[in-house]
Amino acid sequence: MLLMLGFFVFVTLIGLSIDIYTYGTVDLGRLPVATILAASFASINGFVSYYFGSSIVLRSLGAESLKFEDPSHKRLHNVVTEMALASGLPMPKVYILPDPAPNAFATGRSPEDSVVGVTQGLLDTMNREELQAVIAHEMGHIKSYDILTMTVVTVLVGTVSILTDWAVRTWRYGGIRPRRNIKERGLHPLALLVIALFVLLSPFVSRIIAMAVSRSREYQADAGAAEFTRNPLALASALEKIASATSPLRTARRGTAHLFISDPLKRKLDEKEGFFADVLSTHPPVKERVERLRRMGYAGAGGKA
């Protein structure tokens, strides 16, 4: 709820900035059209993302229902059932992405309304233990309600991008320019530059927020998978296979990349370390995740090699 409120305030500030840039000041006698539109748009999209976010995500990714005549789909359904029992969660809906790149994601509003999706490439690449580990990772996201947070973030980040694009197109093609009497109204031209930069950079800032939220939850979901399967080495092996795939997921976009177990866009930044990588990547480095999981497996084995 705090995240949704923060995005609502952020989007409203974008609308207010557009009004100030357009009219040169905040005039109480003038209807703040952009501010009202931005606040209304944020409210509607927040409602839509909460109640219909998972459907939007599934549609955007081209997800399909299971085909039980396919043995790999039947195996997936059995594994999801096993991990639902192991985690103590309701059975989620299961979807397939017809893509050769191995990956998986979870979405939904709550454990009772959850969805797990995997690519056909994941089914073709993983053995049963590795598939169990990947599904257990997604069940970890479901159990901690990460699915709600990340689904809402996905839609709200898109809201910021749409609003900013609208503002830029209005300024560029609509003939709207700041009023000539800016200085007379007490607004310095430099302030207009700051406002314009705020609007233009807002999609970038919103994505950084989404990425930060995503990164902080991946380690927790990895630990949840180790708890549910009692086999952290299986997830380590699965992550290495996913990372070794060279082709990106065709239907993935920047707005949905943080939903997946590993970056579906295969950006090199996600495997780097340092300040910029920490700020701009959607996932922690696979190498670091694998090392942590292997340490769990080593500790669980009583320190025996």
Residue pairs with C-beta under 8 A, 6 or more apart in sequence:
3 149
3 152
3 153
3 213
4 46
4 50
4 152
4 156
7 42
7 46
7 153
7 156
7 159
7 160
7 206
8 39
8 42
8 43
8 46
10 160
10 202
10 205
10 206
11 38
11 39
11 41
11 42
11 156
11 159
11 160
11 163
12 35
12 38
12 39
12 42
13 198
14 38
14 160
14 163
14 164
14 167
14 198
14 199
14 202
15 32
15 34
15 35
15 36
15 37
15 38
15 39
15 163
16 26
16 32
16 34
16 35
16 38
17 195
17 198
17 199
18 34
18 35
18 38
18 167
18 170
18 199
19 26
19 32
19 33
19 34
19 35
20 26
20 187
20 192
20 195
21 171
21 178
21 192
21 195
21 196
21 199
22 34
22 171
22 176
22 178
23 30
23 178
23 179
24 178
24 179
24 181
24 182
24 185
24 187
24 192
25 179
25 182
25 185
25 186
25 187
26 32
34 167
38 163
41 159
41 162
41 163
42 156
42 159
45 155
45 156
45 158
45 159
46 152
46 155
46 156
48 56
48 155
49 56
49 151
49 152
49 154
49 155
49 156
50 109
50 148
50 152
51 109
53 107
53 109
53 151
53 152
53 154
53 155
54 107
54 108
54 109
54 113
54 115
54 147
54 151
56 154
56 155
57 105
57 107
57 151
57 154
57 256
57 259
58 95
58 107
58 115
58 117
60 251
60 253
60 256
61 97
61 105
61 117
61 251
61 252
61 256
62 97
62 98
62 251
63 95
63 96
63 97
63 117
64 95
64 96
64 97
64 98
65 95
65 96
66 73
66 74
66 76
66 77
66 94
66 95
66 96
67 73
67 96
68 74
68 77
72 120
72 123
72 124
73 96
73 123
75 123
75 128
75 131
76 94
76 96
76 118
76 123
76 131
76 135
77 94
79 128
79 131
79 132
79 135
80 91
80 92
80 94
80 116
80 135
81 91
82 132
83 132
83 135
83 136
83 139
83 228
83 229
84 90
84 91
84 92
84 139
86 136
86 139
86 228
86 229
87 136
87 139
87 140
87 142
87 143
87 224
87 228
88 143
89 111
89 114
89 139
89 142
89 143
90 111
90 112
90 114
92 106
92 108
92 111
92 114
92 115
92 116
92 139
92 142
93 114
93 115
93 116
94 115
94 116
94 117
94 118
95 115
95 116
95 117
95 118
96 117
96 118
96 119
96 120
96 123
97 103
97 117
97 118
97 119
97 120
97 249
97 251
98 119
98 120
99 119
99 120
99 121
99 249
99 250
99 251
100 119
100 120
100 121
100 124
100 247
101 119
101 121
101 245
101 247
101 248
101 249
101 250
101 264
102 119
102 121
102 122
102 124
102 125
102 126
102 241
102 242
102 245
103 118
103 119
103 121
103 122
103 242
103 249
103 252
103 260
103 261
103 262
103 264
104 116
104 117
104 118
104 119
104 122
104 134
104 135
104 137
104 138
104 260
104 261
105 116
105 117
105 118
105 138
105 256
105 259
105 260
105 261
106 114
106 115
106 116
106 117
106 138
106 139
106 141
106 142
106 146
106 147
106 259
107 114
107 115
107 117
107 147
107 150
107 151
107 259
108 114
108 115
108 142
108 147
108 148
108 151
109 147
109 148
109 151
110 145
110 147
110 148
111 142
111 143
111 145
114 142
114 147
115 147
116 135
116 138
116 139
116 142
118 134
118 135
119 249
121 245
122 131
122 134
122 242
123 131
125 241
125 242
125 245
126 134
126 238
126 241
129 229
129 231
129 234
129 237
130 234
130 235
130 237
130 238
130 241
131 238
132 229
132 231
132 234
133 225
133 229
133 231
133 232
133 234
133 235
133 237
133 238
134 225
134 235
134 238
134 261
136 224
136 225
136 226
136 228
136 229
136 235
137 221
137 222
137 224
137 225
137 235
137 261
138 221
138 261
139 224
139 225
139 228
140 146
140 220
140 221
140 222
140 223
140 224
140 225
140 227
140 228
141 147
141 150
141 217
141 221
141 224
143 224
144 217
144 220
144 221
144 224
146 217
146 220
146 221
149 213
149 217
150 210
150 213
150 214
150 217
150 258
150 259
151 259
153 209
153 210
153 213
153 214
153 258
154 210
154 255
154 256
154 258
154 259
156 206
157 203
157 206
157 207
157 209
157 210
157 255
158 255
160 202
160 203
160 206
161 203
161 206
161 255
163 202
164 199
164 200
164 202
164 203
167 199
168 199
168 200
170 176
171 177
178 192
179 185
182 188
182 189
182 192
183 189
207 254
208 279
208 280
210 258
210 282
211 258
211 279
211 280
211 281
211 282
212 279
213 258
214 258
214 259
214 282
214 283
215 278
215 281
215 282
215 283
215 284
218 261
218 283
218 284
218 289
219 284
219 289
219 292
221 261
222 232
222 235
222 289
222 292
222 293
223 296
225 232
225 235
226 232
226 235
226 293
226 296
226 297
229 235
230 300
231 297
232 293
232 294
232 296
232 297
232 300
233 293
233 294
233 297
235 293
236 289
236 290
236 293
236 294
236 297
239 261
239 262
239 286
239 289
239 290
239 293
240 286
240 290
242 261
242 262
242 286
243 262
243 271
243 286
245 266
246 266
247 266
248 264
248 265
248 266
249 260
249 264
249 265
252 260
252 264
252 265
254 265
256 264
257 263
257 264
257 265
257 282
258 282
258 283
262 270
262 283
262 286
263 270
263 281
263 282
263 283
267 281
269 276
269 277
269 280
269 281
270 277
270 281
270 282
270 283
270 285
270 286
271 285
271 286
271 287
272 281
272 285
273 285
273 288
277 285
298 305
